[in-house]
């Protein structure tokens, strides 16, 4: 996310964003970050294969199941990074 905030609000804004990320599905976020970093050095075929593998990992993760359950139960998810 990109946004501009007044200097007086910067620390609060950064803290809120960091807390949001930390409460999110950190397993999927970490894998996405890894793919993004790899995209600068790998060819497309390699990236597509790595993305497919990563999607399979995330689709079978505890966080994915929690995300689906929380959506169905109309509650906020409690991700654990697994």
Residue pairs with C-beta under 8 A, 6 or more apart in sequence:
1 17
3 13
5 13
21 29
23 79
24 79
25 61
25 63
25 64
25 67
25 77
25 79
25 81
26 63
26 79
26 81
27 58
27 61
27 63
27 79
27 81
27 82
28 58
28 61
28 63
28 64
31 54
31 57
31 58
32 54
34 54
35 47
35 50
35 51
35 54
38 46
38 47
38 50
39 47
42 50
58 64
61 82
62 80
62 82
63 77
63 79
63 80
63 81
63 82
66 77
66 78
66 79
66 80
67 77
67 79
69 77
70 76
70 77
70 78
71 77
